[in-house]
Amino acid sequence: GLFGVGLVRDLFRLPEYVEETKEEEEEENEDQKHRKASKKDSKLKKIPRFSFARFVGQIIFGLWYRNLVYAAIPENFPLVNACTILLPPIGIAIGIYLVGNVGRQKGGFLWPLVVSMAIEVIFQETEGISFWAAVAASGVFNWKREYRVKSKPRSFCARAAIVFVGMCVVSLLVGSYLYHNCEIETEDGEKIKLRDAIVNILNSPAWKEFTEAMGILYQRLRHHGFEETFKTFINLADVEGEARSLEVLGLEKGASEADVRRAYKKLAVKYHPDKNREEGAAERFMQIQKAYETLTKIFRARKEREG
């Protein structure tokens, strides 16, 4: 998770995972010995060890879901003030519940919800109270946690359905934020809704030119195939920088090596920093130098290919 950070962390925790597996086997053997005598000796009555990493993970994911829920509430929604107070704690409880129930441990959803909601409601005017609500809710969850009772694993379809529902809920929340509340800022400092900006982009001349270019590309793919189209694209994209370099030197496509050398000498003398003190002359000289070097390499490579 977290773009590979979780994987690196798990590599360092391999010894801990092995130890937990051994403990689980020992507890299972002990549980089988004492099951007939008394259920009180079962591992189900033992409290799992506290994990600081899990505790921090619960806080992070609780705050992430809390902010996601908060951002998804439309600004013009009826009773928006009440919703921004009562709904975000549900996100905190969801994040804490999901992280806390990974592996052999389990915990409830109700107590984290009650604690986070109570803190957010009572101290709603306090800055940064959401963080402390997540900390308190995670603490209550860890206080109430216990070992998971072993049961028959869920079927693949059931697990897939749960993942699908979760993805749908998150997608709806993100979609609500992007449609109702997301804004972009222009160069003038004016803020505009993302949905309005997208409509304007789709009606802009630039988008029209883009769709026309994609249409031409599609037709070329149909008639000439991928390989020929790809070659044409590479030539148009100017990956070697030939077209750009010729433009800098003021030359047309097909210019010879001698033409390039003459143009370079002429422009280099004109824009040399020792002779030209105008603003931008030094930058222009560097562009000319770079263009000449690029074209020289291209001509040299062509000569080598031609033998």
ChimeraX commands (.cxc) that place a marker at each C-alpha (Angstrom):
marker #1 position 0.00,0.00,0.00 radius 0.5
marker #1 position 0.84,3.69,-0.22 radius 0.5
marker #1 position 2.74,3.39,-3.52 radius 0.5
marker #1 position 5.00,0.54,-2.37 radius 0.5
marker #1 position 5.81,1.84,1.13 radius 0.5
marker #1 position 3.68,-0.91,2.68 radius 0.5
marker #1 position 5.56,-3.56,0.72 radius 0.5
marker #1 position 8.94,-2.33,1.99 radius 0.5
marker #1 position 7.57,-2.24,5.53 radius 0.5
marker #1 position 6.27,-5.80,5.23 radius 0.5
marker #1 position 9.73,-7.03,4.17 radius 0.5
marker #1 position 11.16,-5.75,7.45 radius 0.5
marker #1 position 8.27,-7.29,9.39 radius 0.5
marker #1 position 8.69,-10.83,8.02 radius 0.5
marker #1 position 10.19,-12.11,11.31 radius 0.5
marker #1 position 7.21,-10.68,13.18 radius 0.5
marker #1 position 4.78,-12.38,10.81 radius 0.5
marker #1 position 6.57,-15.71,11.29 radius 0.5
marker #1 position 6.37,-15.28,15.07 radius 0.5
marker #1 position 2.66,-14.51,14.87 radius 0.5
marker #1 position 2.10,-17.65,12.80 radius 0.5
marker #1 position 3.91,-19.77,15.39 radius 0.5
marker #1 position 1.88,-18.17,18.17 radius 0.5
marker #1 position -1.31,-18.89,16.27 radius 0.5
marker #1 position -0.38,-22.57,15.90 radius 0.5
marker #1 position 0.50,-22.83,19.59 radius 0.5
marker #1 position -2.71,-21.12,20.63 radius 0.5
marker #1 position -4.71,-23.42,18.35 radius 0.5
marker #1 position -3.10,-26.50,19.90 radius 0.5
marker #1 position -3.74,-25.18,23.40 radius 0.5
marker #1 position -7.30,-24.32,22.46 radius 0.5
marker #1 position -7.94,-27.86,21.23 radius 0.5
marker #1 position -6.59,-29.32,24.50 radius 0.5
marker #1 position -8.75,-27.17,26.75 radius 0.5
marker #1 position -11.85,-26.84,24.58 radius 0.5
marker #1 position -13.60,-29.76,26.23 radius 0.5
marker #1 position -12.58,-28.67,29.71 radius 0.5
marker #1 position -13.45,-25.00,29.56 radius 0.5
marker #1 position -14.05,-22.37,26.91 radius 0.5
marker #1 position -12.52,-19.74,29.18 radius 0.5
marker #1 position -9.03,-20.92,28.33 radius 0.5
marker #1 position -9.63,-20.47,24.65 radius 0.5
marker #1 position -7.61,-17.90,22.71 radius 0.5
marker #1 position -10.87,-16.11,22.05 radius 0.5
marker #1 position -10.61,-14.69,25.57 radius 0.5
marker #1 position -7.07,-13.42,25.06 radius 0.5
marker #1 position -6.42,-9.83,24.03 radius 0.5
marker #1 position -4.23,-9.46,20.92 radius 0.5
marker #1 position -0.96,-7.60,21.24 radius 0.5
marker #1 position -1.08,-3.88,20.58 radius 0.5
marker #1 position 0.41,-2.83,17.23 radius 0.5
marker #1 position 1.51,0.78,16.93 radius 0.5
marker #1 position 1.71,0.46,13.13 radius 0.5
marker #1 position -1.89,-0.72,12.99 radius 0.5
marker #1 position -2.93,2.07,15.35 radius 0.5
marker #1 position -1.31,4.73,13.13 radius 0.5
marker #1 position -2.78,3.10,10.02 radius 0.5
marker #1 position -6.26,3.30,11.53 radius 0.5
marker #1 position -5.82,7.01,12.21 radius 0.5
marker #1 position -4.53,7.71,8.69 radius 0.5
marker #1 position -7.28,5.79,6.92 radius 0.5
marker #1 position -9.91,7.13,9.31 radius 0.5
marker #1 position -8.93,10.70,8.47 radius 0.5
marker #1 position -8.74,9.86,4.76 radius 0.5
marker #1 position -12.28,8.49,4.69 radius 0.5
marker #1 position -13.44,11.34,6.89 radius 0.5
marker #1 position -12.08,13.96,4.48 radius 0.5
marker #1 position -13.49,12.02,1.51 radius 0.5
marker #1 position -16.97,12.03,3.00 radius 0.5
marker #1 position -16.67,15.70,3.97 radius 0.5
marker #1 position -15.51,16.72,0.48 radius 0.5
marker #1 position -18.33,14.75,-1.16 radius 0.5
marker #1 position -21.13,16.70,0.59 radius 0.5
marker #1 position -22.53,19.21,-1.96 radius 0.5
marker #1 position -22.28,22.84,-0.89 radius 0.5
marker #1 position -25.93,23.49,-1.77 radius 0.5
marker #1 position -27.21,20.30,-0.14 radius 0.5
marker #1 position -30.17,20.75,2.28 radius 0.5
marker #1 position -29.06,20.75,5.92 radius 0.5
marker #1 position -25.45,20.97,4.75 radius 0.5
marker #1 position -24.25,22.22,8.16 radius 0.5
marker #1 position -25.69,19.21,9.96 radius 0.5
marker #1 position -24.34,16.83,7.33 radius 0.5
marker #1 position -20.80,18.21,7.59 radius 0.5
marker #1 position -20.89,17.52,11.33 radius 0.5
marker #1 position -22.66,14.13,11.45 radius 0.5
marker #1 position -21.46,12.35,8.30 radius 0.5
marker #1 position -17.63,12.72,8.49 radius 0.5
marker #1 position -17.41,10.70,11.77 radius 0.5
marker #1 position -18.90,7.78,9.83 radius 0.5
marker #1 position -15.89,8.00,7.52 radius 0.5
marker #1 position -13.55,7.91,10.54 radius 0.5
marker #1 position -15.29,4.81,11.89 radius 0.5
marker #1 position -15.16,3.09,8.49 radius 0.5
marker #1 position -11.43,3.67,8.07 radius 0.5
marker #1 position -10.66,2.48,11.60 radius 0.5
marker #1 position -12.91,-0.58,11.20 radius 0.5
marker #1 position -11.37,-1.64,7.88 radius 0.5
marker #1 position -7.76,-1.41,9.07 radius 0.5
marker #1 position -8.50,-2.86,12.49 radius 0.5
marker #1 position -10.15,-5.98,11.08 radius 0.5
marker #1 position -7.21,-6.99,8.89 radius 0.5
marker #1 position -5.72,-10.35,9.89 radius 0.5
marker #1 position -6.61,-12.36,12.99 radius 0.5
marker #1 position -7.89,-9.41,15.00 radius 0.5
marker #1 position -11.37,-7.98,14.93 radius 0.5
marker #1 position -13.25,-5.11,16.49 radius 0.5
marker #1 position -16.60,-3.40,16.38 radius 0.5
marker #1 position -17.84,-0.46,14.32 radius 0.5
marker #1 position -20.25,1.08,16.83 radius 0.5
marker #1 position -17.85,2.32,19.54 radius 0.5
marker #1 position -15.47,4.14,17.14 radius 0.5
marker #1 position -18.52,5.74,15.52 radius 0.5
marker #1 position -19.99,6.88,18.83 radius 0.5
marker #1 position -16.70,8.28,20.11 radius 0.5
marker #1 position -15.73,10.09,16.90 radius 0.5
marker #1 position -19.22,11.54,16.47 radius 0.5
marker #1 position -19.40,12.71,20.08 radius 0.5
marker #1 position -16.04,14.47,19.87 radius 0.5
marker #1 position -16.80,16.09,16.50 radius 0.5
marker #1 position -20.21,17.31,17.69 radius 0.5
marker #1 position -19.10,18.59,21.10 radius 0.5
marker #1 position -15.86,20.23,19.92 radius 0.5
marker #1 position -16.93,21.17,16.40 radius 0.5
marker #1 position -15.52,24.69,16.70 radius 0.5
marker #1 position -12.06,23.44,17.76 radius 0.5
marker #1 position -9.41,23.46,15.05 radius 0.5
marker #1 position -7.89,20.07,14.28 radius 0.5
marker #1 position -10.49,18.18,16.30 radius 0.5
marker #1 position -10.91,15.57,13.55 radius 0.5
marker #1 position -7.42,14.24,14.25 radius 0.5
marker #1 position -8.13,13.78,17.93 radius 0.5
marker #1 position -11.48,12.22,17.12 radius 0.5
marker #1 position -9.67,9.65,14.97 radius 0.5
marker #1 position -7.08,9.03,17.71 radius 0.5
marker #1 position -9.77,8.50,20.34 radius 0.5
marker #1 position -11.88,6.28,18.09 radius 0.5
marker #1 position -8.84,4.17,17.22 radius 0.5
marker #1 position -7.98,3.88,20.91 radius 0.5
marker #1 position -11.49,2.66,21.74 radius 0.5
marker #1 position -11.34,0.14,18.91 radius 0.5
marker #1 position -8.04,-1.29,20.18 radius 0.5
marker #1 position -9.41,-1.44,23.72 radius 0.5
marker #1 position -12.38,-3.51,22.52 radius 0.5
marker #1 position -10.55,-5.71,20.00 radius 0.5
marker #1 position -10.23,-9.49,20.25 radius 0.5
marker #1 position -9.19,-12.49,18.21 radius 0.5
marker #1 position -11.29,-13.41,15.23 radius 0.5
marker #1 position -13.29,-16.60,15.52 radius 0.5
marker #1 position -12.21,-18.99,12.81 radius 0.5
marker #1 position -14.97,-19.71,10.37 radius 0.5
marker #1 position -15.41,-20.97,6.86 radius 0.5
marker #1 position -13.77,-18.54,4.40 radius 0.5
marker #1 position -16.07,-16.51,2.20 radius 0.5
marker #1 position -16.49,-17.65,-1.37 radius 0.5
marker #1 position -14.77,-15.84,-4.20 radius 0.5
marker #1 position -18.07,-14.35,-5.36 radius 0.5
marker #1 position -18.82,-12.99,-1.88 radius 0.5
marker #1 position -15.39,-11.39,-1.58 radius 0.5
marker #1 position -15.63,-9.97,-5.09 radius 0.5
marker #1 position -19.06,-8.52,-4.27 radius 0.5
marker #1 position -17.72,-6.82,-1.13 radius 0.5
marker #1 position -14.80,-5.31,-3.03 radius 0.5
marker #1 position -17.14,-4.17,-5.82 radius 0.5
marker #1 position -19.53,-2.48,-3.38 radius 0.5
marker #1 position -16.61,-0.76,-1.63 radius 0.5
marker #1 position -15.24,0.51,-4.94 radius 0.5
marker #1 position -18.67,1.79,-5.93 radius 0.5
marker #1 position -19.07,3.70,-2.65 radius 0.5
marker #1 position -15.63,5.31,-2.95 radius 0.5
marker #1 position -16.26,6.12,-6.63 radius 0.5
marker #1 position -19.58,7.77,-5.77 radius 0.5
marker #1 position -17.94,9.90,-3.08 radius 0.5
marker #1 position -15.11,10.96,-5.39 radius 0.5
marker #1 position -17.58,11.62,-8.19 radius 0.5
marker #1 position -19.74,13.75,-5.89 radius 0.5
marker #1 position -16.73,15.83,-4.91 radius 0.5
marker #1 position -15.57,16.31,-8.50 radius 0.5
marker #1 position -19.03,17.28,-9.73 radius 0.5
marker #1 position -20.31,19.46,-6.88 radius 0.5
marker #1 position -17.33,20.95,-5.05 radius 0.5
marker #1 position -14.13,20.64,-7.07 radius 0.5
marker #1 position -12.88,23.98,-8.43 radius 0.5
marker #1 position -9.93,25.07,-10.53 radius 0.5
marker #1 position -8.27,28.48,-10.40 radius 0.5
marker #1 position -7.49,30.49,-13.53 radius 0.5
marker #1 position -4.49,32.76,-14.08 radius 0.5
marker #1 position -6.65,35.72,-13.01 radius 0.5
marker #1 position -7.39,34.08,-9.66 radius 0.5
marker #1 position -10.99,33.34,-10.63 radius 0.5
marker #1 position -12.36,29.99,-9.42 radius 0.5
marker #1 position -14.59,27.92,-11.66 radius 0.5
marker #1 position -16.35,24.61,-11.06 radius 0.5
marker #1 position -14.63,21.64,-12.63 radius 0.5
marker #1 position -17.84,20.52,-14.32 radius 0.5
marker #1 position -18.19,23.92,-16.02 radius 0.5
marker #1 position -14.53,23.91,-16.99 radius 0.5
marker #1 position -14.91,20.51,-18.66 radius 0.5
marker #1 position -17.89,21.75,-20.66 radius 0.5
marker #1 position -15.90,24.78,-21.79 radius 0.5
marker #1 position -12.94,22.59,-22.75 radius 0.5
marker #1 position -15.16,20.27,-24.80 radius 0.5
marker #1 position -16.50,23.29,-26.69 radius 0.5
marker #1 position -13.11,24.91,-27.21 radius 0.5
marker #1 position -11.28,25.12,-30.58 radius 0.5
marker #1 position -8.34,23.20,-29.11 radius 0.5
marker #1 position -10.56,20.21,-28.28 radius 0.5
marker #1 position -12.12,20.36,-31.74 radius 0.5
marker #1 position -8.67,20.24,-33.34 radius 0.5
marker #1 position -7.70,17.36,-31.06 radius 0.5
marker #1 position -10.77,15.29,-31.98 radius 0.5
marker #1 position -10.16,15.95,-35.67 radius 0.5
marker #1 position -6.54,14.82,-35.30 radius 0.5
marker #1 position -7.67,11.65,-33.50 radius 0.5
marker #1 position -10.14,11.00,-36.30 radius 0.5
marker #1 position -7.40,11.31,-38.91 radius 0.5
marker #1 position -5.18,9.02,-36.85 radius 0.5
marker #1 position -7.94,6.42,-36.58 radius 0.5
marker #1 position -8.56,6.46,-40.33 radius 0.5
marker #1 position -4.84,6.10,-40.99 radius 0.5
marker #1 position -4.69,3.13,-38.64 radius 0.5
marker #1 position -7.53,1.48,-40.51 radius 0.5
marker #1 position -6.01,1.93,-43.95 radius 0.5
marker #1 position -2.24,1.70,-43.34 radius 0.5
marker #1 position -1.90,-0.41,-40.21 radius 0.5
marker #1 position -0.16,0.24,-36.91 radius 0.5
marker #1 position 3.47,0.00,-38.05 radius 0.5
marker #1 position 3.18,2.56,-40.86 radius 0.5
marker #1 position 1.11,4.88,-38.67 radius 0.5
marker #1 position 3.65,4.64,-35.86 radius 0.5
marker #1 position 6.48,5.58,-38.23 radius 0.5
marker #1 position 4.51,8.59,-39.41 radius 0.5
marker #1 position 3.82,9.61,-35.83 radius 0.5
marker #1 position 7.53,9.39,-34.95 radius 0.5
marker #1 position 8.41,11.61,-37.91 radius 0.5
marker #1 position 5.76,14.18,-37.00 radius 0.5
marker #1 position 6.69,14.09,-33.31 radius 0.5
marker #1 position 10.26,15.14,-34.23 radius 0.5
marker #1 position 11.84,12.85,-31.62 radius 0.5
marker #1 position 15.33,13.66,-32.94 radius 0.5
marker #1 position 14.70,17.40,-32.75 radius 0.5
marker #1 position 15.55,17.98,-36.42 radius 0.5
marker #1 position 12.50,20.08,-37.29 radius 0.5
marker #1 position 12.90,22.25,-34.20 radius 0.5
marker #1 position 16.63,22.76,-34.85 radius 0.5
marker #1 position 16.01,23.76,-38.48 radius 0.5
marker #1 position 13.40,26.24,-37.29 radius 0.5
marker #1 position 15.88,27.79,-34.84 radius 0.5
marker #1 position 18.43,28.24,-37.64 radius 0.5
marker #1 position 15.77,29.62,-40.00 radius 0.5
marker #1 position 16.01,26.74,-42.48 radius 0.5
marker #1 position 13.45,24.65,-44.30 radius 0.5
marker #1 position 13.12,20.88,-44.24 radius 0.5
marker #1 position 15.66,19.24,-46.56 radius 0.5
marker #1 position 18.43,21.75,-45.91 radius 0.5
marker #1 position 21.93,20.36,-46.57 radius 0.5
marker #1 position 24.79,20.17,-44.11 radius 0.5
marker #1 position 26.44,23.11,-45.84 radius 0.5
marker #1 position 23.28,25.20,-45.45 radius 0.5
marker #1 position 23.22,24.38,-41.75 radius 0.5
marker #1 position 26.87,25.37,-41.33 radius 0.5
marker #1 position 26.38,28.72,-43.09 radius 0.5
marker #1 position 23.24,29.56,-41.13 radius 0.5
marker #1 position 24.93,28.65,-37.86 radius 0.5
marker #1 position 27.98,30.84,-38.50 radius 0.5
marker #1 position 25.82,33.79,-39.49 radius 0.5
marker #1 position 23.53,33.56,-36.44 radius 0.5
marker #1 position 26.36,32.75,-34.04 radius 0.5
marker #1 position 28.18,35.94,-35.01 radius 0.5
marker #1 position 24.98,37.97,-34.73 radius 0.5
marker #1 position 23.94,36.71,-31.26 radius 0.5
marker #1 position 27.32,36.05,-29.65 radius 0.5
marker #1 position 27.24,37.47,-26.09 radius 0.5
marker #1 position 30.53,39.32,-26.66 radius 0.5
marker #1 position 29.02,41.32,-29.54 radius 0.5
marker #1 position 25.32,41.42,-28.72 radius 0.5
marker #1 position 24.35,42.90,-25.35 radius 0.5
marker #1 position 20.60,42.90,-25.94 radius 0.5
marker #1 position 18.34,41.11,-23.50 radius 0.5
marker #1 position 17.77,37.49,-24.53 radius 0.5
marker #1 position 20.77,37.38,-26.88 radius 0.5
marker #1 position 22.68,34.92,-24.68 radius 0.5
marker #1 position 19.70,32.59,-24.48 radius 0.5
marker #1 position 19.20,32.83,-28.25 radius 0.5
marker #1 position 22.90,32.01,-28.79 radius 0.5
marker #1 position 22.59,28.89,-26.63 radius 0.5
marker #1 position 19.56,27.76,-28.66 radius 0.5
marker #1 position 21.53,28.24,-31.90 radius 0.5
marker #1 position 24.46,26.27,-30.47 radius 0.5
marker #1 position 22.19,23.43,-29.35 radius 0.5
marker #1 position 20.40,23.31,-32.71 radius 0.5
marker #1 position 23.68,23.12,-34.60 radius 0.5
marker #1 position 24.96,20.30,-32.39 radius 0.5
marker #1 position 21.73,18.37,-32.87 radius 0.5
marker #1 position 21.77,18.68,-36.64 radius 0.5
marker #1 position 25.48,17.79,-36.78 radius 0.5
marker #1 position 24.78,14.54,-34.93 radius 0.5
marker #1 position 21.87,13.74,-37.25 radius 0.5
marker #1 position 23.98,14.28,-40.41 radius 0.5
marker #1 position 26.83,12.22,-38.95 radius 0.5
marker #1 position 24.49,9.34,-38.10 radius 0.5
marker #1 position 23.02,9.38,-41.63 radius 0.5
marker #1 position 26.48,9.21,-43.16 radius 0.5
marker #1 position 27.35,6.21,-41.01 radius 0.5
marker #1 position 24.14,4.43,-41.99 radius 0.5
marker #1 position 24.75,5.09,-45.66 radius 0.5
marker #1 position 28.24,3.65,-45.33 radius 0.5
marker link #1:1,2 radius 0.2
marker link #1:2,3 radius 0.2
marker link #1:3,4 radius 0.2
marker link #1:4,5 radius 0.2
marker link #1:5,6 radius 0.2
marker link #1:6,7 radius 0.2
marker link #1:7,8 radius 0.2
marker link #1:8,9 radius 0.2
marker link #1:9,10 radius 0.2
marker link #1:10,11 radius 0.2
marker link #1:11,12 radius 0.2
marker link #1:12,13 radius 0.2
marker link #1:13,14 radius 0.2
marker link #1:14,15 radius 0.2
marker link #1:15,16 radius 0.2
marker link #1:16,17 radius 0.2
marker link #1:17,18 radius 0.2
marker link #1:18,19 radius 0.2
marker link #1:19,20 radius 0.2
marker link #1:20,21 radius 0.2
marker link #1:21,22 radius 0.2
marker link #1:22,23 radius 0.2
marker link #1:23,24 radius 0.2
marker link #1:24,25 radius 0.2
marker link #1:25,26 radius 0.2
marker link #1:26,27 radius 0.2
marker link #1:27,28 radius 0.2
marker link #1:28,29 radius 0.2
marker link #1:29,30 radius 0.2
marker link #1:30,31 radius 0.2
marker link #1:31,32 radius 0.2
marker link #1:32,33 radius 0.2
marker link #1:33,34 radius 0.2
marker link #1:34,35 radius 0.2
marker link #1:35,36 radius 0.2
marker link #1:36,37 radius 0.2
marker link #1:37,38 radius 0.2
marker link #1:38,39 radius 0.2
marker link #1:39,40 radius 0.2
marker link #1:40,41 radius 0.2
marker link #1:41,42 radius 0.2
marker link #1:42,43 radius 0.2
marker link #1:43,44 radius 0.2
marker link #1:44,45 radius 0.2
marker link #1:45,46 radius 0.2
marker link #1:46,47 radius 0.2
marker link #1:47,48 radius 0.2
marker link #1:48,49 radius 0.2
marker link #1:49,50 radius 0.2
marker link #1:50,51 radius 0.2
marker link #1:51,52 radius 0.2
marker link #1:52,53 radius 0.2
marker link #1:53,54 radius 0.2
marker link #1:54,55 radius 0.2
marker link #1:55,56 radius 0.2
marker link #1:56,57 radius 0.2
marker link #1:57,58 radius 0.2
marker link #1:58,59 radius 0.2
marker link #1:59,60 radius 0.2
marker link #1:60,61 radius 0.2
marker link #1:61,62 radius 0.2
marker link #1:62,63 radius 0.2
marker link #1:63,64 radius 0.2
marker link #1:64,65 radius 0.2
marker link #1:65,66 radius 0.2
marker link #1:66,67 radius 0.2
marker link #1:67,68 radius 0.2
marker link #1:68,69 radius 0.2
marker link #1:69,70 radius 0.2
marker link #1:70,71 radius 0.2
marker link #1:71,72 radius 0.2
marker link #1:72,73 radius 0.2
marker link #1:73,74 radius 0.2
marker link #1:74,75 radius 0.2
marker link #1:75,76 radius 0.2
marker link #1:76,77 radius 0.2
marker link #1:77,78 radius 0.2
marker link #1:78,79 radius 0.2
marker link #1:79,80 radius 0.2
marker link #1:80,81 radius 0.2
marker link #1:81,82 radius 0.2
marker link #1:82,83 radius 0.2
marker link #1:83,84 radius 0.2
marker link #1:84,85 radius 0.2
marker link #1:85,86 radius 0.2
marker link #1:86,87 radius 0.2
marker link #1:87,88 radius 0.2
marker link #1:88,89 radius 0.2
marker link #1:89,90 radius 0.2
marker link #1:90,91 radius 0.2
marker link #1:91,92 radius 0.2
marker link #1:92,93 radius 0.2
marker link #1:93,94 radius 0.2
marker link #1:94,95 radius 0.2
marker link #1:95,96 radius 0.2
marker link #1:96,97 radius 0.2
marker link #1:97,98 radius 0.2
marker link #1:98,99 radius 0.2
marker link #1:99,100 radius 0.2
marker link #1:100,101 radius 0.2
marker link #1:101,102 radius 0.2
marker link #1:102,103 radius 0.2
marker link #1:103,104 radius 0.2
marker link #1:104,105 radius 0.2
marker link #1:105,106 radius 0.2
marker link #1:106,107 radius 0.2
marker link #1:107,108 radius 0.2
marker link #1:108,109 radius 0.2
marker link #1:109,110 radius 0.2
marker link #1:110,111 radius 0.2
marker link #1:111,112 radius 0.2
marker link #1:112,113 radius 0.2
marker link #1:113,114 radius 0.2
marker link #1:114,115 radius 0.2
marker link #1:115,116 radius 0.2
marker link #1:116,117 radius 0.2
marker link #1:117,118 radius 0.2
marker link #1:118,119 radius 0.2
marker link #1:119,120 radius 0.2
marker link #1:120,121 radius 0.2
marker link #1:121,122 radius 0.2
marker link #1:122,123 radius 0.2
marker link #1:123,124 radius 0.2
marker link #1:124,125 radius 0.2
marker link #1:125,126 radius 0.2
marker link #1:126,127 radius 0.2
marker link #1:127,128 radius 0.2
marker link #1:128,129 radius 0.2
marker link #1:129,130 radius 0.2
marker link #1:130,131 radius 0.2
marker link #1:131,132 radius 0.2
marker link #1:132,133 radius 0.2
marker link #1:133,134 radius 0.2
marker link #1:134,135 radius 0.2
marker link #1:135,136 radius 0.2
marker link #1:136,137 radius 0.2
marker link #1:137,138 radius 0.2
marker link #1:138,139 radius 0.2
marker link #1:139,140 radius 0.2
marker link #1:140,141 radius 0.2
marker link #1:141,142 radius 0.2
marker link #1:142,143 radius 0.2
marker link #1:143,144 radius 0.2
marker link #1:144,145 radius 0.2
marker link #1:145,146 radius 0.2
marker link #1:146,147 radius 0.2
marker link #1:147,148 radius 0.2
marker link #1:148,149 radius 0.2
marker link #1:149,150 radius 0.2
marker link #1:150,151 radius 0.2
marker link #1:151,152 radius 0.2
marker link #1:152,153 radius 0.2
marker link #1:153,154 radius 0.2
marker link #1:154,155 radius 0.2
marker link #1:155,156 radius 0.2
marker link #1:156,157 radius 0.2
marker link #1:157,158 radius 0.2
marker link #1:158,159 radius 0.2
marker link #1:159,160 radius 0.2
marker link #1:160,161 radius 0.2
marker link #1:161,162 radius 0.2
marker link #1:162,163 radius 0.2
marker link #1:163,164 radius 0.2
marker link #1:164,165 radius 0.2
marker link #1:165,166 radius 0.2
marker link #1:166,167 radius 0.2
marker link #1:167,168 radius 0.2
marker link #1:168,169 radius 0.2
marker link #1:169,170 radius 0.2
marker link #1:170,171 radius 0.2
marker link #1:171,172 radius 0.2
marker link #1:172,173 radius 0.2
marker link #1:173,174 radius 0.2
marker link #1:174,175 radius 0.2
marker link #1:175,176 radius 0.2
marker link #1:176,177 radius 0.2
marker link #1:177,178 radius 0.2
marker link #1:178,179 radius 0.2
marker link #1:179,180 radius 0.2
marker link #1:180,181 radius 0.2
marker link #1:181,182 radius 0.2
marker link #1:182,183 radius 0.2
marker link #1:183,184 radius 0.2
marker link #1:184,185 radius 0.2
marker link #1:185,186 radius 0.2
marker link #1:186,187 radius 0.2
marker link #1:187,188 radius 0.2
marker link #1:188,189 radius 0.2
marker link #1:189,190 radius 0.2
marker link #1:190,191 radius 0.2
marker link #1:191,192 radius 0.2
marker link #1:192,193 radius 0.2
marker link #1:193,194 radius 0.2
marker link #1:194,195 radius 0.2
marker link #1:195,196 radius 0.2
marker link #1:196,197 radius 0.2
marker link #1:197,198 radius 0.2
marker link #1:198,199 radius 0.2
marker link #1:199,200 radius 0.2
marker link #1:200,201 radius 0.2
marker link #1:201,202 radius 0.2
marker link #1:202,203 radius 0.2
marker link #1:203,204 radius 0.2
marker link #1:204,205 radius 0.2
marker link #1:205,206 radius 0.2
marker link #1:206,207 radius 0.2
marker link #1:207,208 radius 0.2
marker link #1:208,209 radius 0.2
marker link #1:209,210 radius 0.2
marker link #1:210,211 radius 0.2
marker link #1:211,212 radius 0.2
marker link #1:212,213 radius 0.2
marker link #1:213,214 radius 0.2
marker link #1:214,215 radius 0.2
marker link #1:215,216 radius 0.2
marker link #1:216,217 radius 0.2
marker link #1:217,218 radius 0.2
marker link #1:218,219 radius 0.2
marker link #1:219,220 radius 0.2
marker link #1:220,221 radius 0.2
marker link #1:221,222 radius 0.2
marker link #1:222,223 radius 0.2
marker link #1:223,224 radius 0.2
marker link #1:224,225 radius 0.2
marker link #1:225,226 radius 0.2
marker link #1:226,227 radius 0.2
marker link #1:227,228 radius 0.2
marker link #1:228,229 radius 0.2
marker link #1:229,230 radius 0.2
marker link #1:230,231 radius 0.2
marker link #1:231,232 radius 0.2
marker link #1:232,233 radius 0.2
marker link #1:233,234 radius 0.2
marker link #1:234,235 radius 0.2
marker link #1:235,236 radius 0.2
marker link #1:236,237 radius 0.2
marker link #1:237,238 radius 0.2
marker link #1:238,239 radius 0.2
marker link #1:239,240 radius 0.2
marker link #1:240,241 radius 0.2
marker link #1:241,242 radius 0.2
marker link #1:242,243 radius 0.2
marker link #1:243,244 radius 0.2
marker link #1:244,245 radius 0.2
marker link #1:245,246 radius 0.2
marker link #1:246,247 radius 0.2
marker link #1:247,248 radius 0.2
marker link #1:248,249 radius 0.2
marker link #1:249,250 radius 0.2
marker link #1:250,251 radius 0.2
marker link #1:251,252 radius 0.2
marker link #1:252,253 radius 0.2
marker link #1:253,254 radius 0.2
marker link #1:254,255 radius 0.2
marker link #1:255,256 radius 0.2
marker link #1:256,257 radius 0.2
marker link #1:257,258 radius 0.2
marker link #1:258,259 radius 0.2
marker link #1:259,260 radius 0.2
marker link #1:260,261 radius 0.2
marker link #1:261,262 radius 0.2
marker link #1:262,263 radius 0.2
marker link #1:263,264 radius 0.2
marker link #1:264,265 radius 0.2
marker link #1:265,266 radius 0.2
marker link #1:266,267 radius 0.2
marker link #1:267,268 radius 0.2
marker link #1:268,269 radius 0.2
marker link #1:269,270 radius 0.2
marker link #1:270,271 radius 0.2
marker link #1:271,272 radius 0.2
marker link #1:272,273 radius 0.2
marker link #1:273,274 radius 0.2
marker link #1:274,275 radius 0.2
marker link #1:275,276 radius 0.2
marker link #1:276,277 radius 0.2
marker link #1:277,278 radius 0.2
marker link #1:278,279 radius 0.2
marker link #1:279,280 radius 0.2
marker link #1:280,281 radius 0.2
marker link #1:281,282 radius 0.2
marker link #1:282,283 radius 0.2
marker link #1:283,284 radius 0.2
marker link #1:284,285 radius 0.2
marker link #1:285,286 radius 0.2
marker link #1:286,287 radius 0.2
marker link #1:287,288 radius 0.2
marker link #1:288,289 radius 0.2
marker link #1:289,290 radius 0.2
marker link #1:290,291 radius 0.2
marker link #1:291,292 radius 0.2
marker link #1:292,293 radius 0.2
marker link #1:293,294 radius 0.2
marker link #1:294,295 radius 0.2
marker link #1:295,296 radius 0.2
marker link #1:296,297 radius 0.2
marker link #1:297,298 radius 0.2
marker link #1:298,299 radius 0.2
marker link #1:299,300 radius 0.2
marker link #1:300,301 radius 0.2
marker link #1:301,302 radius 0.2
marker link #1:302,303 radius 0.2
marker link #1:303,304 radius 0.2
marker link #1:304,305 radius 0.2
marker link #1:305,306 radius 0.2
marker link #1:306,307 radius 0.2
view
